[in-house]
Amino acid sequence: MVAQGALHDFARTDPNRGPSVPTALSNNPRAGQWRSDRMSHNMVADYKRFLMTDGEGIRCSLYVSGCPFHCVECYNSSIWDFRAGIEYTVELEDKIVEDIGQNFVQGITFLGGEPLLNTGILIPLAKRLRKEFGHDKDIWCWTGYTWEELMRPGESEDKLELLHLVDILVDGRYIKTLHDSLLQFRGSSNQRIIDVSQSFAQGKPVIWAKLHDQERFIPEVYGKDRVSGEGDAS
């Protein structure tokens, strides 16, 4: 595991790694440098039911533990440690599957931590969900990797195996200097919401067709409308 506070570009000679990579505001790995089988302890930091913040529709969200990207000002830095949280169990998996089966739930979201470094948990879970629900329920996944990094020769096969089970990928590091509160489902403008099946079919990242970032901050709009209305009434 990379020590907290020591940020490195481990792939200095590797070009074309995707938007805003390399960055001095996170660690930047070589292809295959970080692997789930060496780093993961099959721990989860949290499981949340019936949310509307972690992707489209009402969802359940599984937060896995451990992330070596160490993005500066990451809001989940408390779970960078791969030993944080609780052990993933069959009982928890059964509960997740039961919750996903509710008619009003659109799907599940994998977050962290770094999901692609916890494939020992997420590949079996994703396969079980596909077996039970097919594509009636969708799978979203956040990752610090860019799509281009995941496609590099030498990247570990388990990452691509999980990726092939995912419908929507939100990719890229959080970069604090590119933070934008108007972005849909992501924190910085380098990050993308990617349609995975279309991207594999076309051989390049394809942006999710339903993307709609805000142009103005909603509370600000409401506030101005309220003030305008009060002025007219007087």
N, C-alpha and C positions, 0 to 999 in steps of 0.2 A: 504494500500500500504506500502511496505517495504521502509524505509528511505534510500536514497542514501548514500553510504559510510558505511552502517552497514550490513556486510555480515554475514549470519547465516546458519548453518546446522540445519534445523528444524526437520530432520528425522534421528537423530543420530543412532537410533537402527534399522533402516530399511536397511537390507542387499540387495545385488544384484540389484542395481539401474541402472546398465548399465555402459558403459565405462567412466572412470575418474570421477565417482560420488561416494562419495562426493568429492567436490573440495573446497579449500579455496578461489578460485578466482571467486565465484558467490554465490548467495543464493541458497539453496537446499531445496525444499518444501516437506512437508508431502503429502501423497495422499489426494487429494481433498481440500487441504488448500487454493489454489487460484482458484477462480471461475469467469467465465465471467459475470454471473448475478450480482455479487457483485462489480466487478472491472471495467468492460468496460463501456465507455461512448459513444460507437458507433462512435468513431472518427477515421479518417484516416490521416496519415501524408503525403502520396503521392500516386499518381497513374501514372505509366509510361507505355507508349505504345511502342510496337515493339522493344524489347530488345533481345539480345542474351547472356546475362550474368547471368540470373536468372533461369537457367535450360536449357533443351535441346530445340534446335530450336528457332524460333522467337516467343516471348512471350509478354504478357502484365503482369505487376506486380502491385499488390495492397499492399501497406505498411500500416498496421494498427497501431494504437497508443497504447502504454502502454506495459511495460515489467518489472516484478519484479525480474527477475533473476540477473540483474545488473552485467553482466560479466565484469570483469576488462578489460579496453581498448576496450570495445565494440564500433564499429564504428558507431552505430546508437543510442548512448546514449542520443542524443537530443530528442528522441521520447520514452524514458522510461515513461514519464508522460502520463497517460491514457486520459488526457484532451488536449493533444497537437494536433495541426492540425485543420482539418475541419470536420464537421459532415458528416457522410455517408448519401447520399440521393438517392432517386429513380432515379433522373436524372443522377447521377454518375453511378448507376447500369446499367441503360439503355445504357449509353455510353460504359461501359465495355463490355456488351453483344454484342453491335454493332461491337466493335473492335475485339472481339474474333471471330466473324463470318467471318472475312476476310480470304480468302482462304490460304494466306501465314502464318497465325498465327497458331502455334501448340497448344497453350493452355495458361493457366493463372498460375501465381505463387502468393502465399500468403506469405508475409514476414512481418517484423515489426521492433520493437514491437514484441509481442507474439501473433501469430494467434490463438492459442488454448485458449487464454483468450479474444478473440473477436468473439466468435461463433455466437453471435446474428446478426452480419453482414455476416459472411462467410458461415454459414450453408444455409440460404436462397439463397445466391448468387450461391453457389455450386449446390444446387438443381435445380435452374433455368437453369444453364449451362448444367446440365445433361438432363433436360427436352428438351432443345432446340437443343443440339448437341450430346446427348448420350455420347459415348466414342470416338467420332471423335476428340474431343479436350481434352487434358489431364490437370490435376490439380496437381501442385507441391506445397508443403508447407514446410517452414522452421519452426523449433520449438526449444526452449531451453530444452524442455523435452527430455529424452531418451525414446526409445520404451518401455523399461522395466518399467520405471516410469508410462507411460500411461496405462500399463497393470496391475498395482497394484490394489488390491481390495480397494474400497473406492474412486477411482478417479471419477470425475464428468462425468456423462453420455454424456453430450454435446461434450466433447472432443472426445470420441469414435465415436459419431455420425458424427462429421466432418471428423475424420480420415477415416471412411468407405467411404467417398465421394472423398477421395484423392487417386491419383495414386502413387505419389512418395513423400516420406517424408525425409527431411534432418534433422536429429535429433541431439540433444546434445548441451550443452553450448559451447560458444567460450571460449577456455582456452588459454591464451596468451603464456604460456610456451610450448604449443604444436602447436603453429602457424607454418604453412608450406605453402609457396606460390606456391608449385607445386601441391597442391590438387585441384581436380576438384570440382567446385561449393561449396566449403566449406573452412573455415579458419583454423581449427585446426584438428589434426589427430584423435582425439576422435570422431569427428562427422562422421556420416554415411549417405550414400544415399540409402534409403530403398525402395524396391518394396512392397507397402502396401498390395495388394491383395495376393501376394505370401506369405507374412509374416503371414497374418491371416490364410491362408490355411495350412501353416506348423507349426503354433504356435510358431514361433521364427522369429527374424529379418532376412530377406533375402536381401542381397545386390543387388542393381540394376545391371542388367546384362551388361549394357553398360559402367560401370565404367572404366575410364582410366586416372589415375593420370599421370602427367608428371614425367619424371625422371631427366630432366635438364631444367633450366629456359630458355625459348625460346629466349629472347633478348641476353642472354649470348652466346647461340649457334650461333646465327646469327653474333654476334660480332666476335667470334673466327673464323668463316668461312670467314668473310670479311677480317680479318687480314691475314689469311692464304693465301687467294686469292691474296692479294696485294703483299705478299712476293714472291709468285711464279712469278708474272708478272715482278718483278724487276730482 
